[in-house]
């Protein structure tokens, strides 16, 4: 297990002896392959291949047969899955609105591919009811009356004119005809469904926004009965899946004693809640393709899996022993766990997919995510730990440029988005790209980040633009005190919340940064909250969450202006680069244009880059590389690495 040390002690996660790095565009490319999934019979692999902005689904037989390629063009591919051994389901998304139903947003659709005939059909192609052909949940394969099908939720209702007025119903879709048939009708409060792969509905969740009532309901004799009910205006429980024996609904519930979330089983037979169990540290759920919870994963630098299924635990132990000191991710497996696909990244590996065949006793590489990069192009990454000004310990990662002594280095602070997210050990294409140009890169998991427990998240309450911000500059001061970086050669760069932090750093945390790059960042938090109220209504958990972050109860609170970089544009003490996608539906494009106007009015140096046809996640290769090139050019001009 990775250990973290305070002071000068730093733990090496990824090292490289090469003095030269790969070309910048190699870091900025979309992964050459992704989402490698193995069929349940173990005969074929399916994965997404990206090449020059176009995407394909590849179906690769493991017996050496003919490889199939299905071209999807320039759409945004989001994932593939095996519905059954003969059908692959591919997901794509588009930035659009559903007329009379939603604002512009990222809408997901799916296509079923018959690997024997090569025929494909949209899911759904048509339906016996009035529904939108936009997925409202991830598809799950199953069999009904001996025929393979896929289950997913759709928004339904003939008279509905908004999400609030319609229903989220569960449907099954024929994989060859694309015809959808309702399995279970929902209502305006329905969230998720839990079901067996034969279509038997077990449970659902509901949420009433006005009184914040959250419920997990069991399906009994054609009716819904309460299984677990609580009041959850902000944080709440979650339904995670079926137990392996299919006798219980597995949930995550907050432990009243510790405040942390643990696992708990609710009996399907009588609705009784069992004892809390599972890791006593933050974790994520691991599920199989049949809605079963098969284990958990914790993060302590390196990802640690804890499997309930002993065959999988043994196989995983075997494959991880081959790759010591690397970040490992379980990608897919056969139901009998004799074949496992893992994603490996770290020392000597920018990212690769590997297949373990226990029957053949063979481990083989499927392919590389970044074939344009060699192992020597992965810069050294160190885990660090330092004290914030108020004594709270902050953990993070420091990426060091190749061929340079770790002394007096130029630094780029790269805070993550979310902000309720975290950076992890492994290959980070953005951090590695900046390090390849000669910069040290600091990625702090500031207060409010996940992975450190509920209390660490709650330490961010009221601290957006406050201690969440100074957690970053406290890291700069720590590294400067160690002599690793030159405090006069520091810039800050980030996307989404990280973009906000970049703008706040250059305007509100004075004297720390020479320049700032904000990608899809927030400049005016009052405008952000007002727009969310308009879109989701004031009682929505989204609005409640943001109010808690800012420590306000009203959108009229003057504190919102105090924490808005746009209102402090005249105080910017360095040049700013603003980059924003025209199709961003998470942080509005107007956030960056408003910040540009404020900086220009204040006479401050500012540059602006439009990313056309780009969303919030840098999903397109051309604009992702455009962002990276513009960022490096700006940093090299305003904070030269040499």
N, C-alpha and C positions, 0 to 999 in steps of 0.2 A: 504494500500500500504506500502511496505517495505520502511523504511527510513534509510539513511546512515549517519553516523556521523563521523567527523574527531576527532582526539585526542584519549582520552581513552574511549570515548563512543562507544560501540559496540552493534549491534542489534542481538539478538538471533533468529536464523531461525529454528534450529532443536535442541532439547535438549534431554538428556537421563540421567536418574538417576542411571543407572546400572554401577557398577564398573568393571564388566567383559564383554569382547566382545566375539563375535562369533569366530569360527575357521577361520584361514586365507583362507582356500580353499572355504569356504562359500561365501566370498567376491569375489573370483576370478572365480566363476562359470559363465557360460553364463546364462542369465535369463531363468528360468524354462519355462516361457511362454512369448510370445511377439507378437506384431502386432495383437491385438484382434480386429476383424472386424465383424460388424453385417450386415446380409443380408438386402436388401432393403425392404423385406416383414416382417422383424423383427422376423422371425421364427428361425434363426440359428446364431450361432457364429462360426467364423473360426479363428484359431490362430496357431502360431508356438510353438511347445514344444521341448525343448532341454533336453537331458538326457545322460550324460556321453559321450558327443561328437557326438551323433547321433541326428538327427532332424526328426520331424514328423509334418504333418499338421493335426490338430484336427478340426473336424466339430461337433459342439455340439448343438443339438436341445434344444430350450428353453422350450419345452413342456414336457421335461422328456423322450424323445425318446432315441433310441440307439445312442451312440456316435461313430463316425467313426474316424479311425486313418489311415493316409496314410504315410508310412515309406519312407523317402528320404535318409536314411543312414547317411554317414559322409560328405555329400556335405554342402556347405555354404548356408544356407537359408537366403534370404534377405527380404522376405516380402510375404504377402498374400493379396488378394483382392477378392471381390465378383464381377464377371462380370455380373451376374444376379442371381436371387434367386436359380437357380439350378446348378450353376457352380462357383467353386473357382479356381482362378489362383494363382499359387505359383511360386515365383521367386527364382532362385538360381544363384550363380556365381562361375566361375572357373578362375584360373590364367592360361592364355594360350594366344597364338598368333593366329591370323587368317592368314593363309598362303597367302603371296603376298599382304596382306592388312594392317595389323597392327603389331606393336611391341607386345611383351608380355604385357598383361594387364589384368584387371579384366573384364571378359566377362559375360554378364547377359543373362540367358535363362529362359523360362517359361513353365509351364505345366498346362493344363486345367484339372480339376477334375469334373466329373459329379457326384453330390452327390446322385442321385437316383440310378444310375447303378453301381457306384464305378469305372467306366472306366476312364482312364486318357490318354491324348495325348499331345505330345510336340507341342508347338506353335513357329513357324509353323512346321508341319510335312512335308509338301511339298507346292509348290507354282507354279503358272502359269508363273512366271518370275524368273530370276536368282537373288537370294538374299542370304545373310548370315542369318542363323537362330540365330542371336544374337540381342537382343533388343537394339534399339537405343533411346528408350524413355519408360517411364512407361506406361504399358497397361491401357486402359480405356474401361469399358464395355459399350455396346450399343445394339441397335436392328436395323437390316436392313431387310426390307421386312418381318417383323414379326418374324424374326429368331434372337436369341441372338448371339452376336458376341463380339469380343474384337478388339480394335484399338491400333496399335502401329507402330513405325517407324522401318524400316529395311534398312540396307545398301544394295544398289543394283547396278547393272551394269555389263554386261557380259564381257566387255573388261577392266574393272577397275582393276588396280594393286596397288592402294593405296587409303587411305581415300580421298585424294585430287582429285583423278580422278573419283571416283564413285559418287553416289547420295544417299541422305537420303529421301526415299519415305515413304508415309503413306499407311498402309495396314489394311485391316480387315481380321480377322482370324476366321473361323468357330470353335466353342468351342468343337464340338464333333469329327469332322474329322481332324482338324488341318490344313485345306487347306487355304492358304493365297491368297488374291486377292488385287491388287493395287486399292487404293482409289484416291491417288493424287501423281503424279510424281514430284520429286524435282530436284535439281541440285547441283553442287559442293558447292554452297554458302548457301544452305538451312539449317536453324537451327531447330526451333520448328514449329509445326502446331497447330492451334486452330480450333476445329470442334465441331459440335453438335453430340449427341450420336446416331443420325440417319445416320451419315456419311457425313453430309453437311459440307464442308470445308469453314471456315470463313476467316482465315488469316494464315500467316506464317511470320517468321522472316528470314532475310538473312544477311550475314556479308561478306564483301570483305576485306580480310586481307591486301592486298597491299595498299589500300587507306583508310582503316578503316571505310568504309561506312556501317552503320547499318540501316536496314529498317524493318518496319512492313508493310507488303503488304496485301491488302484485295483482296479476290477472287470475281471478278465481270464479269459476262457473259463469264465464261470460261477463263478469263485472270487475270493476277496479276497487280494490280495498287497500287501505293505508298499510304500508309496511314499515316505513320510517319517516317521521315528520319532524321538521324543526323550522325555526324562524331564521332566515339567512339574508339580511339586508345587503351584506357584502360577501364575506367569506362563508362558505358552506360545504356540506358533504358532496360526494360524487358517487354515482353508480359506475363501477369499473368493469363488471363482467360476471360470468358464471364461475363457480368453483369447479375444480377438475372433476368432482363427482356429480356435478350438476344438481346438487341438493340445496345450494345457497346462492344468494346474490352477494357478490363481493363489493364492499363499499369502502371509501375512505371517510373517516369521521374524526372530528377534532377531540382530542383527549382533554377533558375539562381540567385535569390536574396539571398537565404540562403545557397545554395550548398547542401542541404539535398534532399533526394528522397521523392516524394509524389505520390499519386495516381492520375491518369487522365484517362478519358474515351474518346475513339475515336469512333465516330459514325460509325456503319457498313453501314448505308444508304448513307451518304455523305462524310465520312472520316474526319469530322471536329473534332478538338481537344477541349475537354471541359476544364473547370477550374480545377486547382489542388485542391485536397481534401485529407482527411484522417488525421491520427495522425501527430502532429507536432514534433514527436520524432521517433527514429528508430523503424521500425516495420517489421513484416513478414506477408505474405499473408496466409489466411485460405481459402481453396477451398473444394468443395464437390466432389463427385464421377462423376459429369457430367460436369466438367470444369468450374463451376460457382465460382466466387469469392464471399464468403459469409461473410468475415470479415477480421480483422487484429488482430495481437497479438503483444504486446509490452512487454519488459522485464525491470523491475525495481526491481530486486531481485526475487519477485514472478511474474509469468507470468500473464499478464492481457489481456483478450480477449475482442474484440469490434466487435459485430456481427451486420450485416445489416439486418438479418432475425429476426424479433421480437420474433417469437416462440422459436428459438434457444437461443436467449438472455435470455428469461425468464427461460427456462429449465436449462441453464448453471448457472444462478444466484441461482437457487434452489440447484443444486448439490454442488456448491462451498460453500454454507452456511453450509453444513454438515461437511466440512473439513477445518475449519479455520486454517490459519497458515501453510498450506501445499502447495507444488507445484502441480499444476493441469495441465494436458494436455488433450485436446480433442482428442480422438482416432478415433471414428467413430460414425455414427448416421444413423437413418432411414430417408428417404426423407421427412417424415412428422414431424420429430423431436420429436416423442413420445417415442423413445428409444435412449439412448445415452450411449456410453461407454467412460469412462474417466480413465486416468492413474493418480494415486495419490502416492506421495512420500513425506516424511518428518517426523515430529514428530510421533513416534509410527508406522511408515510404511516405510520399506525399498523400497517398490515399489509394488503396487497392482492395478489390473484392477477392475473397478466397473461398474455395469450396472444399469442405472436409467430407470425404466419403468413408464412413467407418467400416462398411462391408468390404470395400476394396483396400482399406487401410492406406488411403492416399489423400494428400493435401495438394491442391492445384490452384493456380491463380487464374481467376476469370478475366480480369482486366484492370487497368489503371484508370483512376478518375482524372488524373492530370498527367497524361503521357508526355507532355512537353517539359516536365520537370523530373530531374533525377533525384535520388536520395540526398545527394550533396547539396541540392538547392533548398533544403529545409533547414532554416536557421535554428540556432540553439534557443530553446524556450526554458525559462526557469520559473518555478513557483516561488512567489514571494508573500510575505506577511508583514504588515506594519500597523502601527497604532495611529488611528485618526486623532484629531485634536482633542476630542472628548474621551479618548481612551479605548473606543471601540476598535477591535482588531479587524482589519480589512485584508482579505486574501486576493490574490490576482496572479497574473502571469507577465513575465518580462521576456520579450523576444529580442535577441541580440544580433547585430549585423555580423555576417561572416568576415573573417580575416581582420577583425579589429579587436584591440584590447578593451575590456570592459572598464574604461576609465575616461571620463570627460566626454561621453558620447552625446550627440544630438538626440533629442527624445520626441516621439510622437505619443501623446496620450490618446488611446482609442477606446472610449467607454462603449459598452454594449447598448443595444436598444431594449425596448420592453416598457418600462425599466424592470418589470418583474421577470427577469431572465438571468442568464449568467454566461460567462465565458468558461470554457473547459480546456483541459489539456488536449493536444492533438494539433492537426494542421488547420490553421486559420488562413485562408487565402489572402485576406486583406492585410493582416498583420505581417505575414510572410513577404508579401509584395513590398511593403514599406521597409522592412528589414533588408530586403535585397538591394535597396537603393542606398543603404548605409545608415539607417536610423535604428535606434533602440525603440521598442514599442511597448508601452505599458497598457495592460488591460485589467483594470481593477474591478473586482466584484464588490462594488460599493454597497452601502446599506440599502436594503430593498431588493437586492439580488436574491435569486432562489438558490437552494442548495445548502443553506445554513440554518434552516428552520424558520418557523412562523415568527418567533421573536425578532429575528434579524430582518425579516420583511417588514414587520410593524415598526422597526426602528426608523423607517423612512416616512412615517406619518407626519405630515406637515413640513417635510424637509426637501421637497422638490425645489431645486434652486437654492437650498440651504445646505444642510450637512451632507446631503447626497452629492452636492457639488464640491464641497471642500474635501470630501473623501478622496476625490481625484487629485487635487492639488497637494493634499497631505502625502500622497504617493510620490509626487514630484519632489517634495522636500525630503522625503525619506531617501530616495535614490541619489539626490544631490549630496546629502550628508554622507552617504557611503562612497561618494566620489565616482560613482558609476556614470552619472550624466552631468552635463553642463547646464546649470539652471538658467543660463542666459540663452539657451538654444532649444527651447521647448515650444511646440505647437500642439494643438488639440484638434482631433478629427473624429467624427462619428456620424451615425445614421439613425434616424427616427429619434428616440429619446437621446441617443448619443449625439445626434445633431443639435438637439436642444442644449445638451451639456456643453457642446463646442461653442454655441452662441453665448450661453451664460458665462462660460469661462472667459471669453474675450471681453465681455461687457460688464460682468458683475463680480468676477473673482480677479481683481486687479493685480497687475504686475507679475503674473505667472506665465502667460503665453505670448509668444511673438506673433502668432497668426492662428486662424481657425478655419476649418472646413466643415460645413454643415451639409449633410446629405439628407434631404427630406426631413429637416429639423423643424421644431416648433419655435416660433418667435413670439407669438401672442397667445398666452394660455387662456386669457379671458375669451378670446374669439374661439379657441378650441372647445372650451366647455359650453359656450352658448350654442355652438353648432351641434354638439352632442346632445344637448337638451332638445334642440329642434328635431333631431333625427330619432333619438331613442326615448325621449321624455325624461323629465327630471327624476322620476323615481327609479330609473333603470340602474342596475348595478354598475354599469360603465360610468355613469355620471357620479354615482356615490363613491366609486373608487377614486376618481380624479379629485373630488372634493376632499377626500381623506388625505391624498398625497399633498395637497396644498394647504391643508389645515383650515378649510373654509366651510361654511354651511350655506353660503349664497353665492351666486354668480356675480353679485354686485360687490363682493368684498374687495376693498382696495389692495389686499395682499396679492391678488392675481396680477395687478399691474406691477407690483414690486418684484414679482418673480418672472416677469416677461422681458426677455432680452430686447425685444423691439422698443420697449419703453425706455431702455437704457442705451440706445444706439449711439448717442452722443458721447458715451463714456468708453466706447470701444478703443482699446489701446493697441490695436494691430489690424492688419488687413484681413478681410473675410472673403472666403469663397463659398457661394451658395450653389448647391446642385439639387435639382428636384425633377422628378418624373412627371410628365404631363398627365398620366393616367393614375396618379396616386389617389387611392380612395381611403387611405388610413390617416395620413396627414395631408391636409389640403394644400395644393400647389400655391394657394394664396398666402400660406404661412411664409414661404420664402420670398414671394414678390413683395409682400408687406415689409419684410425685414430689409430687403434691398432698398425700397423707397426711404425707409427710416435712416439707413446708413448714408444714402446719397444726400438726403436733406441735411444730415449732420456733417457732411463734408468728409466722411470716412471712406477709406479705400475699400471697394467691394467689387467682386467679380461674380458673374452669374452664368450658370450652364444649364440649359434646358435638356432634359432627357426625353426625347419624343417617343411616344408609344411605350413608355416605361411605367411600371407600377411602383409600389412601395418597396418591393423586395429585390430589385435589380434582377428581374427574371430573364431579361434578354441579354445575350452575350455582347452585342455591339454596344449597347448603352452601358453595360457593366464595365467594359473596357474603356469606354469614353470617360466614365466617372473616375476610374483608376488613373488614367493618363492625365486628366485634368488635375486631379488631386496631387499627384507626384510633381507635375510641372509647377504648380502653385507652391508646394512645400519647398522644392529645390530653389525657387526664386526667393522666398521669404525666410527660409531657415536652411541654408545650404548644408548638406551633410558632410562636406569636406572643407 
